C-alpha cells in the first residue's frame, strides 16, 4: 500500500479526468500538485481553494515539468489530442507531450506513473489520436517506470453534448440499438485512479480498463426517458450525418468491430470501488437534470 500524504502531480487538472483525479486524491489524503498554464483562471483558483498546489507551466515546456515534479511520488498523465479540436493539438504534439512527461518523471525518480489512455485501444486503427495514444502507451511500457495504464470507456457525460440530439428528445450515438457499449462517469475515473495509486503493488505493470455500466443504444434512450419523464427515441447516427466526417465514419466502424466499446471487468472494478456509478445512478445524481435543462433550452 502507498501512503496518502505523498505528493502526486496531476496533469490536466482543470479538465474532466484530471479534475476528478485531483479531487479523489485530495479526498483520500494525498498531497496534490497541478500543472496549470494560468493559475488565475477560474478552474485553477477553484483547485487552489480546495487545497491543490498550483505550478505554472505546460507539457510543451520540459523545464516547467521538471519544476513541477520536484519531490513528487506519483504522476497522473493525460494529454490533449486532435480529438479535442479546441486545443489545436496535432497527433505528433500529443505524442511529444506524452514522451516528455514520461522522461521528466523518470528523471525525477517518480515511484508510480499512471497514464490515462482510452478503452479498447489497439494499433493500426487509422485514427490519428488513437495511434498517438498507442505510441505513448508503448513508450510508457518501455520506460522502466513503475507504471499503470488506465483506459476509460466513453464518458456518461458525452451524452450531454448537443450534437447527440437530446435537445430534440432523440438520442443519436455510435452504437447500434441492440449492441452494448461501456460507459463511465468522469468522477469515477478519479476515484479508480486514486485506488490505483493506493495499491501500486497490485496495479503497477497492468493496463486497467475502466467502466461503470454497459448498455445498448436502446437501453440508453429508455433510461434517459424514464429519468426525465420524456419519450426518447434512439437511432444510430444517420448516413447523412456520417457523410460529413471521415473520422465519425471510422469511429462507427471501430464500434462495430468491437474495438471502441470497452471490455472492462465491471464487477471487479466495483469490488475496487463499491460506489462506482451505474448509468441510472449517474442520471439520479444530476445527469437527468442536465438533460432536462437542455430540453428546456
C-alpha positions as CSV (number, residue, x, y, z in Angstrom):
1,X,0.0,0.0,0.0
2,X,1.2,3.5,-0.8
3,X,0.9,6.1,1.9
4,X,-1.5,9.0,1.4
5,X,0.2,12.3,2.1
6,X,2.8,11.7,-0.6
7,X,2.7,14.2,-3.4
8,X,1.1,13.4,-6.8
9,X,1.4,15.7,-9.8
10,X,-1.8,15.8,-11.7
11,X,-1.8,16.9,-15.3
12,X,-4.9,18.2,-17.0
13,X,-6.4,19.1,-13.5
14,X,-8.7,21.8,-15.0
15,X,-10.3,19.2,-17.2
16,X,-12.7,16.3,-16.6
17,X,-10.3,13.4,-15.9
18,X,-7.6,15.4,-14.3
19,X,-10.0,17.4,-12.1
20,X,-11.8,14.2,-11.0
21,X,-8.4,12.7,-10.1
22,X,-7.2,15.7,-8.2
23,X,-10.4,15.7,-6.2
24,X,-10.3,12.0,-5.4
25,X,-6.7,12.0,-4.4
26,X,-7.2,15.1,-2.2
27,X,-10.2,13.4,-0.5
28,X,-8.0,10.3,0.2
29,X,-5.4,12.4,1.8
30,X,-2.7,12.7,-0.9
31,X,-0.8,16.0,-1.4
32,X,-1.9,17.1,-4.9
33,X,0.0,19.4,-7.2
34,X,-1.4,20.6,-10.5
35,X,0.5,21.8,-13.6
36,X,-1.6,24.7,-15.0
37,X,-1.0,27.2,-17.7
38,X,-2.9,30.0,-16.0
39,X,-3.1,29.9,-12.2
40,X,-5.5,32.9,-12.3
41,X,-8.2,31.0,-14.3
42,X,-11.5,30.2,-12.6
43,X,-10.9,26.5,-12.6
44,X,-7.3,26.8,-11.4
45,X,-8.4,29.1,-8.5
46,X,-11.1,26.6,-7.6
47,X,-8.4,23.9,-7.4
48,X,-6.2,26.0,-5.2
49,X,-9.1,26.8,-2.9
50,X,-9.6,23.1,-2.4
51,X,-6.0,22.6,-1.3
52,X,-4.3,21.7,-4.5
53,X,-0.9,23.3,-5.1
54,X,-0.6,25.0,-8.4
55,X,2.6,25.2,-10.5
56,X,2.6,27.3,-13.6
57,X,3.7,25.5,-16.8
58,X,2.7,23.3,-19.6
59,X,3.6,19.9,-21.1
60,X,5.4,21.7,-24.0
61,X,7.9,23.2,-21.6
62,X,10.2,20.5,-20.2
63,X,11.7,22.9,-17.6
64,X,8.3,23.5,-16.1
65,X,7.6,19.8,-15.9
66,X,10.9,19.3,-14.1
67,X,10.0,22.0,-11.6
68,X,6.6,20.5,-11.0
69,X,8.0,17.1,-10.4
70,X,10.4,18.0,-7.6
71,X,9.5,15.8,-4.7
72,X,6.7,14.0,-6.5
73,X,5.9,10.4,-5.6
74,X,3.4,9.9,-8.4
75,X,2.2,11.4,-11.7
76,X,-1.2,11.3,-13.4
77,X,-0.5,11.9,-17.1
78,X,-3.1,13.0,-19.6
79,X,-2.5,14.9,-22.9
80,X,-4.8,16.9,-25.1
81,X,-5.4,15.4,-28.5
82,X,-6.5,16.1,-32.0
83,X,-9.8,14.6,-31.0
84,X,-10.3,17.8,-28.9
85,X,-10.1,20.5,-31.6
86,X,-10.5,23.3,-29.1
87,X,-6.8,22.7,-28.0
88,X,-5.3,23.0,-31.5
89,X,-3.1,20.0,-30.9
90,X,-1.7,17.6,-33.5
91,X,-1.2,13.9,-33.1
92,X,2.6,14.5,-33.1
93,X,2.1,17.1,-30.4
94,X,0.2,14.7,-28.2
95,X,2.9,12.0,-28.6
96,X,5.7,14.5,-27.9
97,X,3.9,15.8,-24.7
98,X,3.4,12.3,-23.5
99,X,7.0,11.3,-24.1
100,X,8.3,14.5,-22.3
101,X,6.2,13.7,-19.2
102,X,7.5,10.1,-19.1
103,X,11.1,11.3,-19.5
104,X,10.7,14.0,-16.9
105,X,9.1,11.6,-14.4
106,X,11.9,9.1,-14.9
107,X,14.5,11.8,-14.4
108,X,12.7,12.9,-11.2
109,X,12.6,9.4,-9.7
110,X,8.8,9.2,-9.7
111,X,7.7,5.9,-8.0
112,X,4.3,5.4,-9.6
113,X,3.3,6.7,-13.0
114,X,-0.3,6.5,-14.2
115,X,-1.1,7.2,-17.8
116,X,-4.7,7.5,-19.0
117,X,-5.4,6.3,-22.5
118,X,-8.7,5.0,-23.9
119,X,-10.9,1.9,-23.9
120,X,-10.1,-1.0,-26.2
121,X,-7.0,0.6,-27.7
122,X,-5.1,-1.3,-30.3
123,X,-2.6,-0.3,-33.0
124,X,-3.4,0.4,-36.7
125,X,-6.9,1.8,-36.2
126,X,-6.4,4.6,-38.8
127,X,-7.5,7.2,-36.3
128,X,-4.7,9.7,-35.5
129,X,-5.4,10.4,-31.8
130,X,-5.9,6.6,-31.2
131,X,-2.5,6.0,-32.8
132,X,-0.8,8.7,-30.7
133,X,-2.1,7.2,-27.5
134,X,-1.0,3.8,-28.5
135,X,2.5,5.1,-29.1
136,X,2.5,6.8,-25.7
137,X,1.4,3.5,-24.1
138,X,4.3,1.7,-25.8
139,X,6.7,4.4,-24.6
140,X,5.4,4.1,-21.0
141,X,5.7,0.3,-21.1
142,X,9.3,0.5,-22.3
143,X,10.3,3.3,-20.0
144,X,11.2,1.2,-16.9
145,X,8.9,3.3,-14.7
146,X,6.6,1.6,-12.3
147,X,3.5,2.4,-14.3
148,X,-0.1,1.7,-14.7
149,X,-2.2,2.4,-17.8
150,X,-5.9,3.1,-17.3
151,X,-8.3,3.0,-20.3
152,X,-11.6,4.8,-19.6
153,X,-14.6,3.9,-21.6
154,X,-16.9,6.5,-23.1
155,X,-17.9,9.2,-20.5
156,X,-21.5,9.2,-19.5
157,X,-21.2,13.0,-19.8
158,X,-20.7,12.7,-23.6
159,X,-24.4,12.1,-23.9
160,X,-25.0,15.7,-22.7
161,X,-23.3,17.0,-25.8
162,X,-25.9,18.8,-28.1
163,X,-24.9,17.0,-31.3
164,X,-26.2,13.8,-29.9
165,X,-29.7,15.1,-30.4
166,X,-31.1,15.1,-26.9
167,X,-32.4,18.6,-27.3
168,X,-34.9,17.1,-29.8
169,X,-35.9,14.3,-27.4
170,X,-34.0,11.9,-29.6
171,X,-30.7,10.3,-28.8
172,X,-28.2,9.6,-31.6
173,X,-24.9,7.8,-30.8
174,X,-22.3,5.4,-32.3
175,X,-23.6,2.1,-31.2
176,X,-26.5,0.1,-32.8
177,X,-29.7,0.0,-30.9
178,X,-29.2,-3.6,-29.9
179,X,-25.4,-3.6,-29.3
180,X,-23.8,-2.8,-26.0
181,X,-21.1,-0.2,-25.1
182,X,-19.5,0.5,-21.8
183,X,-19.7,3.9,-20.1
184,X,-18.1,5.6,-17.0
185,X,-19.0,8.7,-15.0
186,X,-16.0,11.0,-15.3
187,X,-15.8,11.4,-11.5
188,X,-15.4,7.7,-11.2
189,X,-12.2,7.8,-13.3
190,X,-10.7,9.9,-10.5
191,X,-11.9,7.5,-7.8
192,X,-10.5,4.5,-9.6
193,X,-7.2,6.2,-10.3
194,X,-6.9,7.0,-6.6
195,X,-7.4,3.3,-5.8
196,X,-4.6,2.5,-8.3
197,X,-2.2,4.9,-6.5
198,X,-3.1,3.5,-3.2
199,X,-2.2,-0.1,-4.2
200,X,0.9,0.1,-6.5
201,X,1.9,-3.4,-5.9
202,X,-1.4,-4.6,-7.2
203,X,-1.7,-2.3,-10.2
204,X,1.9,-1.5,-11.4
205,X,2.6,-3.1,-14.7
206,X,-1.0,-3.5,-15.6
207,X,-3.4,-2.0,-18.0
208,X,-6.8,-1.4,-16.4
209,X,-10.0,-0.8,-18.5
210,X,-12.4,1.5,-16.7
211,X,-16.2,1.4,-16.9
212,X,-19.2,1.6,-14.6
213,X,-22.0,0.2,-16.8
214,X,-22.7,-1.5,-20.1
215,X,-25.8,-0.6,-22.1
216,X,-27.3,-0.9,-25.6
217,X,-28.3,2.1,-27.5
218,X,-32.0,1.3,-26.9
219,X,-31.3,1.0,-23.1
220,X,-29.6,4.4,-23.0
221,X,-32.7,6.0,-24.5
222,X,-35.1,4.1,-22.3
223,X,-33.3,5.0,-19.1
224,X,-33.0,8.7,-20.1
225,X,-36.7,8.7,-20.9
226,X,-37.6,7.2,-17.6
227,X,-35.4,9.6,-15.6
228,X,-36.7,12.7,-17.4
229,X,-40.3,11.6,-17.9
230,X,-40.0,12.0,-21.6
231,X,-40.4,9.8,-24.6
232,X,-36.9,9.4,-26.0
233,X,-36.2,7.7,-29.3
234,X,-32.9,6.2,-30.2
235,X,-31.1,5.9,-33.6
236,X,-27.6,5.4,-34.7
237,X,-26.0,8.4,-36.4
238,X,-27.7,8.7,-39.8
239,X,-25.7,8.3,-43.1
240,X,-26.1,11.9,-44.0
241,X,-24.5,12.9,-40.7
242,X,-21.7,10.5,-41.0
243,X,-21.1,11.6,-44.6
244,X,-19.8,14.9,-43.1
245,X,-16.9,13.4,-41.3
246,X,-14.4,10.6,-42.2
247,X,-13.5,10.4,-38.5
248,X,-17.0,9.7,-37.4
249,X,-17.4,7.1,-40.1
250,X,-14.3,5.3,-38.9
251,X,-15.3,5.5,-35.3
252,X,-18.6,3.8,-36.1
253,X,-16.7,1.1,-37.9
254,X,-14.5,0.6,-34.8
255,X,-17.5,0.4,-32.6
256,X,-19.0,-2.3,-34.9
257,X,-15.7,-4.2,-34.8
258,X,-15.8,-4.1,-31.0
259,X,-12.6,-2.1,-30.7
260,X,-14.0,1.1,-29.1
261,X,-16.9,-0.3,-27.0
262,X,-14.8,-1.2,-23.9
263,X,-14.1,-4.5,-22.3
264,X,-13.7,-3.6,-18.6
265,X,-14.4,-6.2,-15.9
266,X,-17.1,-4.1,-14.2
267,X,-17.7,-6.5,-11.2
268,X,-14.0,-6.4,-10.4
269,X,-14.0,-2.6,-10.6
270,X,-17.0,-2.4,-8.3
271,X,-15.0,-4.5,-5.8
272,X,-12.2,-2.0,-6.1
273,X,-14.6,0.9,-5.8
274,X,-18.0,-0.2,-4.4
275,X,-19.6,3.2,-5.1
276,X,-18.9,3.0,-8.9
277,X,-21.9,4.7,-10.6
278,X,-24.3,2.8,-12.8
279,X,-26.0,4.9,-15.6
280,X,-29.1,5.0,-13.5
281,X,-27.2,6.4,-10.5
282,X,-25.4,8.9,-12.7
283,X,-28.8,10.2,-14.0
284,X,-30.1,10.4,-10.5
285,X,-27.0,12.3,-9.3
286,X,-27.6,15.1,-11.8
287,X,-27.3,13.8,-15.3
288,X,-31.1,13.7,-15.7
289,X,-31.4,17.3,-14.5
290,X,-28.8,18.5,-17.0
291,X,-30.6,16.7,-19.8
292,X,-33.9,18.3,-18.8
293,X,-32.2,21.7,-18.8
294,X,-31.2,21.0,-22.5
295,X,-34.8,20.1,-23.3
296,X,-36.0,23.4,-21.9
297,X,-33.3,25.5,-23.7
